[in-house]
Amino acid sequence: MTDQPTIRPRRLWYGIAIAVLVLGVAAGIGAFLFALRPALGHLQRFETGQTVRLSLSAGQQRTLYVSGDTAGGELHCTANPAGLTLAETSGLTMSQGDESWSAAYQLRADRAGDYRLTCTSPDGRKDLAIGAMLSGPRLVGGIVAALACPCGGLLFAGIVCLVVALRRHARRRALREATPPPGFG
């Protein structure tokens, strides 16, 4: 009884290629959700004229949003005690459910502490919200990673499957040519 030679590389490599593809797709989804996490997070809602309390650590950043597609009108905000930097911003909008929010200020805590923020508007009452900071570079990075991870996994899986198939085919052919036909031995 002769042992039949094994054909290398083994089929196990097909499974490894599929696993890398699945991991690439999962990593892409994860990267995109990580980039969008600030937009999907909790909003601390309040209105003009009300005081909102923020507990921030040093260097922590938040965004102050105004309800509606455009901030429109003036918004004046003051923070107490000192140590909360407010920088006006515009152009950044986000939606949560059926609500639309426009960024008005980027907030940055210079030192850890509890802050009180009050905003007023000569245009009347406005709905406001404090949320996590959503930055353009973070969003672009998440989109790039969301595309690159699955594409990289697909490229790896395709190359591995092609190499394995070609090598297995060549090995089978070599074994057929090296084996004498029946009756000659």
C-alpha positions in Angstrom: 0.0 0.0 0.0 1.5 3.3 -1.0 0.9 6.6 0.7 -0.6 9.1 -1.5 1.5 12.3 -1.5 -0.1 15.4 0.0 -0.6 18.3 -2.2 0.9 21.5 -0.8 0.0 24.2 0.1 -2.9 22.8 2.1 -6.5 24.1 1.7 -6.2 25.6 5.2 -4.7 28.7 3.4 -8.1 29.3 1.8 -9.7 29.5 5.3 -6.9 31.9 6.5 -7.5 34.1 3.4 -11.3 34.3 4.2 -10.6 35.0 7.9 -8.3 37.9 6.9 -11.0 39.2 4.5 -13.6 39.1 7.3 -11.3 40.8 9.7 -10.6 43.5 7.1 -14.3 44.2 6.7 -14.9 44.2 10.5 -11.9 46.6 11.0 -13.3 48.9 8.3 -16.7 49.0 9.9 -15.1 49.6 13.3 -12.9 52.4 12.0 -15.9 54.2 10.4 -18.0 53.9 13.6 -15.1 55.2 15.7 -14.8 58.2 13.4 -18.6 58.8 13.7 -18.8 58.1 17.5 -18.9 61.8 18.5 -21.9 62.4 16.1 -23.6 59.3 17.5 -23.0 60.2 21.1 -25.1 61.8 23.8 -26.0 65.4 23.5 -26.4 67.6 26.7 -29.3 69.8 25.7 -30.2 73.2 27.0 -31.6 76.6 25.8 -30.3 80.1 25.5 -30.5 81.8 28.9 -30.0 78.5 30.8 -26.7 77.6 32.5 -25.3 74.2 31.7 -22.7 72.5 33.9 -19.7 70.7 32.4 -17.2 68.6 34.2 -14.1 68.4 32.0 -10.5 67.1 32.4 -7.5 69.2 31.2 -7.3 69.3 27.4 -10.8 67.8 26.9 -12.8 69.2 24.0 -16.4 69.5 23.3 -18.6 71.2 20.6 -21.5 73.6 21.2 -24.2 73.0 18.7 -27.2 75.1 17.7 -30.4 73.4 16.5 -31.2 73.8 12.8 -29.4 73.6 9.5 -27.6 76.9 10.0 -26.6 78.6 13.3 -28.1 81.9 12.0 -27.9 85.0 14.1 -25.6 85.8 16.9 -24.8 83.6 19.9 -22.9 85.0 22.9 -21.5 82.5 25.4 -19.6 82.9 28.6 -17.9 80.4 30.8 -17.2 80.5 34.5 -14.7 80.0 36.1 -11.9 81.0 33.7 -10.1 78.1 32.0 -12.7 77.1 29.4 -11.6 78.4 25.9 -14.4 79.1 23.4 -13.5 79.3 19.8 -16.1 80.2 17.2 -16.5 77.6 14.5 -18.9 77.1 11.5 -19.5 74.8 8.6 -19.8 71.6 10.7 -23.3 70.1 10.8 -24.6 66.8 12.0 -27.9 65.0 12.3 -29.3 62.8 15.0 -32.5 61.2 14.1 -34.8 63.9 12.7 -32.8 66.7 14.3 -30.1 68.8 12.6 -27.3 70.6 14.5 -24.7 73.2 13.5 -21.5 73.8 15.4 -21.2 77.2 16.9 -18.2 76.9 19.3 -15.4 74.5 20.0 -14.8 74.3 23.8 -11.5 73.3 25.3 -10.7 73.0 29.0 -7.4 74.5 29.8 -7.4 72.7 33.2 -9.6 70.1 34.9 -12.7 71.4 36.6 -16.4 72.1 36.7 -17.5 74.8 34.4 -20.8 76.7 33.9 -21.6 77.8 30.4 -24.4 80.4 29.6 -25.4 81.4 26.1 -27.6 84.3 25.1 -28.9 85.4 21.7 -30.5 88.7 20.7 -32.5 86.7 18.1 -34.5 84.9 20.8 -34.6 81.4 22.2 -32.4 78.8 20.6 -32.1 75.1 21.4 -28.4 74.3 22.1 -26.5 71.1 22.9 -23.0 70.2 24.0 -21.5 67.1 22.3 -18.3 65.4 21.7 -16.0 67.1 19.2 -16.3 65.9 15.7 -13.3 66.8 13.6 -12.8 66.8 9.9 -9.5 64.9 10.1 -11.0 62.2 12.3 -13.9 61.8 9.9 -11.6 61.6 6.8 -9.4 59.1 8.6 -12.3 57.0 9.4 -13.6 57.0 5.9 -10.1 56.1 4.5 -9.8 53.3 7.0 -13.3 52.1 6.2 -12.3 51.7 2.6 -8.6 50.6 3.1 -9.2 47.8 5.6 -11.7 45.8 3.5 -9.8 46.5 0.3 -6.6 45.4 1.9 -8.3 42.2 3.2 -9.7 41.5 -0.2 -6.3 42.0 -1.9 -4.6 39.8 0.6 -7.3 37.1 0.3 -7.2 37.3 -3.5 -3.4 36.9 -3.7 -3.3 34.1 -1.2 -6.1 32.2 -3.0 -4.5 32.7 -6.4 -1.0 31.6 -5.2 -2.5 28.5 -3.4 -4.6 27.5 -6.4 -1.6 27.8 -8.8 0.8 26.0 -6.6 -1.7 23.2 -5.9 -2.4 22.8 -9.6 1.4 22.8 -10.4 2.0 20.2 -7.7 -0.8 17.9 -9.0 0.5 18.1 -12.5 4.1 17.3 -11.3 2.8 14.3 -9.4 0.8 13.0 -12.5 3.9 13.3 -14.7 6.1 11.6 -12.1 3.7 8.7 -11.6 4.2 5.9 -14.2 0.9 4.7 -15.9 -0.7 1.6 -14.5 0.9 -1.7 -15.6 4.5 -0.3 -16.0 6.0 -1.0 -12.7 
